[in-house]
Amino acid sequence: MKIVRVETASGEKHYGLLEGQEVAVIQDSIYESIEKTGERLALDSVKLLAPCEPGKIFCVGLNFPDHIEELGYETPVKPANFLKPNSSITCTEGAIEIPKHVNNVDYEGELAIVIKDKIKYVTPEEAKKHILGVTPLNDVTERDLSFTPSLVTYCKAFDTFTPFGPVIDTEIDPDSAIVRTYVNGEKVQEGNTEDMVFKPSEIISFLSQGMTLYPGDVISTGTPSGVQSMKDGDRVEVEIDGVDQRLVNIVVDTRK
């Protein structure tokens, strides 16, 4: 299934299943048994929103060996992680805005997990059954600030710095998936989650030892090498192999 969240021309918001060029509207929750209402919306008549409303967004850094090498860091012994605020969320086709008082804003294409259940103290082996699905995410980062440990959250928390979507795909194995990033049609990143220092199921288990995870929480699992700064007008796309729908955003430099 490909789960979406849409807004109609009249402002109504619905969860639904993407079926070809139509959205089958879902009744109630996407985290329990999914039931269609019978209402169908033409895809070209609605706006695709971020596909869920997370209570919290975790991102894991330094999880691909080639990315660790390009930044010059040591390999972490536990998943390096930080939170991004909900105010940083934007959807596919939304603008990524470069703020006025920064210097160097990078893309970071990633595979993100959406949690299905309320969980705590799960093992890596148990983790997969608590995943609703995966979605492309761009962990946009002000790179110059990122090298100051006390500013890691700040450098990733600006408005529009967490685009994700447009779909949650329930069929992809997050522990064996390929993520790619394209800038203006050119492939600039590719990584397989099999090569990660910490597999997605291990990350879920690790985080759940310290806090309760809730349905809709988003966990992004790290970016491969190839991060570069973005400029005004760039078209940045993130895809997960096997998912037809890419996350697409245009960069707007507000410093101009």
C-alpha positions as CSV (number, residue, x, y, z in Angstrom):
1,M,0.0,0.0,0.0
2,K,1.0,3.6,-0.6
3,I,-0.5,5.8,2.1
4,V,-0.9,9.5,1.4
5,R,-2.4,12.5,3.2
6,V,-4.1,15.1,1.0
7,E,-5.8,18.5,1.1
8,T,-8.8,19.2,-1.2
9,A,-9.5,22.5,-2.9
10,S,-12.0,23.3,-0.2
11,G,-9.4,22.7,2.6
12,E,-10.5,19.3,3.7
13,K,-7.7,17.0,4.8
14,H,-7.8,13.2,4.3
15,Y,-5.7,10.1,4.6
16,G,-5.9,7.8,1.7
17,L,-4.4,5.1,-0.5
18,L,-2.7,6.1,-3.7
19,E,-4.2,3.9,-6.4
20,G,-3.0,5.0,-9.9
21,Q,-4.2,8.5,-10.5
22,E,-6.7,8.4,-7.7
23,V,-6.7,8.6,-3.9
24,A,-9.1,6.2,-2.1
25,V,-10.1,8.0,1.1
26,I,-9.5,6.1,4.4
27,Q,-11.8,6.0,7.3
28,D,-10.3,7.0,10.7
29,S,-6.8,5.8,11.5
30,I,-4.0,4.6,9.2
31,Y,-2.3,2.8,12.1
32,E,-4.9,0.2,12.8
33,S,-7.1,-1.7,10.3
34,I,-7.3,0.5,7.1
35,E,-10.8,0.8,5.8
36,K,-11.8,2.7,2.7
37,T,-14.8,5.0,2.8
38,G,-15.7,4.5,-0.8
39,E,-14.9,8.2,-1.7
40,R,-12.2,8.6,-4.4
41,L,-10.4,11.8,-5.3
42,A,-8.6,12.5,-8.5
43,L,-4.8,12.9,-7.8
44,D,-4.6,16.1,-9.8
45,S,-7.4,17.7,-7.8
46,V,-5.7,17.5,-4.4
47,K,-2.4,18.7,-2.8
48,L,-0.1,16.0,-1.4
49,L,0.8,16.8,2.2
50,A,3.4,15.2,4.4
51,P,2.0,11.7,4.6
52,C,1.7,11.7,8.4
53,E,1.6,14.0,11.4
54,P,4.5,12.8,13.7
55,G,4.6,13.5,17.4
56,K,8.4,13.5,17.1
57,I,11.0,13.3,14.3
58,F,14.2,11.5,15.0
59,C,17.2,11.6,12.6
60,V,20.2,9.4,12.9
61,G,23.6,10.9,11.7
62,L,26.9,9.3,10.8
63,N,25.3,6.0,9.7
64,F,26.8,5.3,6.3
65,P,30.6,4.7,6.4
66,D,31.2,6.7,3.2
67,H,29.4,9.7,4.7
68,I,31.4,9.4,8.0
69,E,34.6,9.4,5.9
70,E,33.6,12.5,3.9
71,L,32.9,14.5,7.0
72,G,36.0,13.3,8.8
73,Y,34.3,11.9,11.9
74,E,34.8,8.7,14.0
75,T,32.3,5.9,13.6
76,P,29.8,6.1,16.5
77,V,29.5,3.2,18.9
78,K,25.8,4.0,19.3
79,P,23.3,5.6,16.9
80,A,24.0,9.3,16.8
81,N,20.6,11.0,16.9
82,F,18.8,14.3,17.2
83,L,15.3,15.6,17.1
84,K,13.8,17.9,14.4
85,P,10.8,20.0,15.3
86,N,7.4,19.6,13.5
87,S,7.7,23.3,12.5
88,S,10.5,22.2,10.1
89,I,8.2,19.9,8.1
90,T,7.3,20.6,4.5
91,C,5.7,18.4,1.8
92,T,6.6,17.3,-1.6
93,E,6.6,20.2,-4.1
94,G,7.0,22.6,-1.1
95,A,9.9,25.0,-1.1
96,I,13.2,24.4,0.8
97,E,14.0,27.9,2.1
98,I,17.6,28.9,2.7
99,P,17.4,31.3,5.7
100,K,18.8,34.8,5.5
101,H,21.5,34.4,8.2
102,V,23.2,31.1,7.1
103,N,26.0,30.3,4.7
104,N,25.9,26.7,3.5
105,V,22.7,24.5,3.3
106,D,23.1,20.9,2.2
107,Y,20.7,18.2,1.1
108,E,20.8,14.8,2.8
109,G,18.6,12.2,1.1
110,E,17.4,9.5,3.5
111,L,15.1,6.6,4.1
112,A,12.7,7.4,7.0
113,I,10.5,4.9,9.0
114,V,7.0,5.6,10.2
115,I,6.1,3.9,13.4
116,K,2.8,2.0,13.6
117,D,2.3,1.2,17.3
118,K,3.0,2.5,20.7
119,I,6.2,0.7,21.7
120,K,8.9,0.6,24.3
121,Y,11.8,-1.8,25.0
122,V,11.5,-3.7,21.7
123,T,14.3,-5.8,20.3
124,P,15.7,-5.4,16.8
125,E,13.9,-8.7,15.9
126,E,10.6,-7.3,17.1
127,A,11.0,-3.8,15.6
128,K,9.9,-4.6,12.0
129,K,6.4,-5.6,13.0
130,H,5.9,-2.1,14.5
131,I,6.8,-0.3,11.2
132,L,4.0,1.1,9.2
133,G,6.2,1.8,6.2
134,V,9.0,3.9,4.8
135,T,9.1,7.3,3.2
136,P,11.8,9.5,1.5
137,L,13.1,12.3,3.7
138,N,15.5,15.2,3.1
139,D,17.4,16.0,6.3
140,V,18.3,19.5,5.2
141,T,21.3,20.8,7.2
142,E,23.2,24.1,7.6
143,R,26.6,22.5,7.2
144,D,28.8,25.2,8.8
145,L,26.9,25.1,12.0
146,S,26.7,21.3,12.1
147,F,30.4,21.0,13.0
148,T,29.7,22.7,16.4
149,P,28.2,20.0,18.6
150,S,26.0,22.3,20.6
151,L,24.4,23.6,17.4
152,V,23.5,20.2,15.7
153,T,19.8,20.6,16.5
154,Y,19.7,24.2,15.6
155,C,21.4,23.6,12.2
156,K,18.8,21.1,11.2
157,A,15.7,22.7,12.7
158,F,15.0,25.7,10.4
159,D,11.5,26.0,8.8
160,T,11.2,23.8,5.7
161,F,14.3,21.7,6.7
162,T,12.4,18.4,6.9
163,P,10.6,17.6,3.7
164,F,9.3,14.1,3.6
165,G,6.8,12.1,1.6
166,P,4.8,12.0,-0.6
167,V,3.9,8.4,0.3
168,I,4.4,5.9,3.1
169,D,5.1,2.6,1.3
170,T,4.3,-0.4,3.4
171,E,6.0,-3.0,1.2
172,I,9.7,-2.0,1.4
173,D,12.1,-3.8,3.7
174,P,13.9,-0.9,5.5
175,D,16.9,-3.1,6.3
176,S,17.5,-3.8,2.6
177,A,16.6,-0.7,0.6
178,I,18.4,1.7,-1.7
179,V,18.0,5.5,-1.3
180,R,19.0,8.0,-4.0
181,T,19.2,11.8,-4.3
182,Y,19.0,13.8,-7.5
183,V,19.8,17.5,-8.0
184,N,18.5,19.0,-11.3
185,G,18.2,15.5,-12.7
186,E,21.7,14.4,-11.8
187,K,22.2,11.5,-9.3
188,V,24.3,12.8,-6.5
189,Q,23.8,10.2,-3.8
190,E,23.1,6.4,-3.6
191,G,23.3,4.1,-0.6
192,N,21.9,0.7,0.5
193,T,20.7,0.4,4.0
194,E,22.4,-2.9,4.2
195,D,25.7,-0.9,4.4
196,M,24.6,1.1,7.4
197,V,26.5,1.0,10.7
198,F,23.2,0.6,12.4
199,K,20.3,-1.0,10.5
200,P,16.8,0.6,10.8
201,S,15.5,-2.2,13.1
202,E,18.5,-1.7,15.4
203,I,17.8,2.1,15.5
204,I,14.2,1.6,16.5
205,S,15.2,-0.8,19.2
206,F,17.9,1.5,20.5
207,L,15.5,4.5,20.7
208,S,12.8,2.5,22.3
209,Q,15.0,1.6,25.2
210,G,14.9,5.3,26.3
211,M,11.5,6.5,25.3
212,T,8.1,5.5,24.2
213,L,7.6,5.6,20.4
214,Y,4.1,6.4,19.2
215,P,2.1,5.8,16.0
216,G,3.2,8.3,13.4
217,D,6.6,9.0,14.9
218,V,9.2,9.4,12.1
219,I,12.8,8.0,12.3
220,S,15.1,9.0,9.5
221,T,18.1,6.6,9.3
222,G,21.0,8.5,7.8
223,T,22.4,9.8,4.5
224,P,25.1,8.3,2.2
225,S,28.1,10.2,0.9
226,G,27.7,13.0,-1.7
227,V,26.2,15.8,0.4
228,Q,26.6,19.2,-1.2
229,S,25.2,22.7,-0.7
230,M,22.1,23.8,-2.6
231,K,21.4,27.0,-4.5
232,D,18.4,29.0,-5.4
233,G,16.3,27.2,-8.0
234,D,17.7,23.7,-7.5
235,R,15.3,20.9,-7.9
236,V,16.1,18.2,-5.3
237,E,14.6,14.8,-5.4
238,V,14.9,11.8,-3.0
239,E,13.7,8.4,-3.9
240,I,13.6,4.9,-2.4
241,D,14.1,2.2,-4.9
242,G,10.8,0.4,-5.5
243,V,8.7,3.4,-4.7
244,D,7.6,5.3,-7.8
245,Q,6.8,8.5,-6.0
246,R,9.8,10.8,-5.4
247,L,10.1,13.5,-2.8
248,V,10.5,16.7,-4.9
249,N,11.4,20.2,-3.6
250,I,12.6,23.4,-5.2
251,V,15.2,25.5,-3.3
252,V,14.4,29.2,-2.6
253,D,17.2,31.4,-1.4
254,T,15.6,34.0,0.9
255,R,19.0,35.9,1.1
256,K,18.4,37.3,-2.4
